[in-house]
Amino acid sequence: MTEKLILLPGWGFDAAVLQPLADALGGECQVQVAALPRLASASAGDWLDELDARLADGCWLAGWSLGGMLAAALAARRGARCRGLISLASNACFVASERWSQALAEDTYNAFYQGCQANAGATLKRFAMLCAQGAADARGLSRQLQTHLLAGDEAALLAGLRVLASLDNRAPLAAFGGAQLHLLAELDALVPAAAGDALLALLPAGEVDVLEGCGHAFVHEQADSVAALMLDFIRESDDG
């Protein structure tokens, strides 16, 4: 298999947080781990413009959390120029509303945003703990994740949180006709596994699976098994 795949990390993390997953995928795919934009703009369109200009065409797009939401929006924008889409612990809408209820509570998001405004460093550490929640060794995983936290660019962090809240991928997911795989985590503290049925209902074709006994950072904790699922899906899509 000679497919090319681009991986995008989640909010608050550097690209290297996904290196274990990239290494696990690398035996069969050409993998690039690409950093998220570092923009002060909170316009999702600006973030997508930057990614579209920077990332190669004709690749699979995959991403974790915010990276997965951006990958989904970019896949819809590119259409046939995207080989397929894989999202990891991503939702159609990150913040709950009347239009999409299976998501993070709005008051929880608002408190988190205000915390980031007041003390970005402390909020990032708390975020790493939330990502690790549900893991077999949550404390150890949190420590590992904290080595990949971004610091020193509060404007970009706050802009990223606003992009995360504003992205509505219901229409992009429904519009993208390529192969789609969306992996959720049973014990995710940020993206409820209960969103799986609603996500599946949006897709013209594709799969939504919930991984048992893990949380939001399953991409790091279970890199080998996640890579195996991704590669199986890519193989099946190529064969089809």
Secondary structure, 3 states (H helix, E strand, C coil): CCCEEEEECCCCECHHHHHHHHHHHCCCCEEEECCCCCCCCCCHHHHHHHHHHHCCCCEEEEEECHHHHHHHHHHHHHHHHEEEEEEECCCCCCECCCCCCCCECHHHHHHHHHHHHHCHHHHHHHHHHHHHCCCCCHHHHHHHHHCCECCCCHHHHHHHHHHHHHCCCHHHHHHCCCEEEEEEECCCCCCCHHHHHHHHHHCCCCEEEEECCCCCCHHHHCHHHHHHHHHHHHHHHHHC
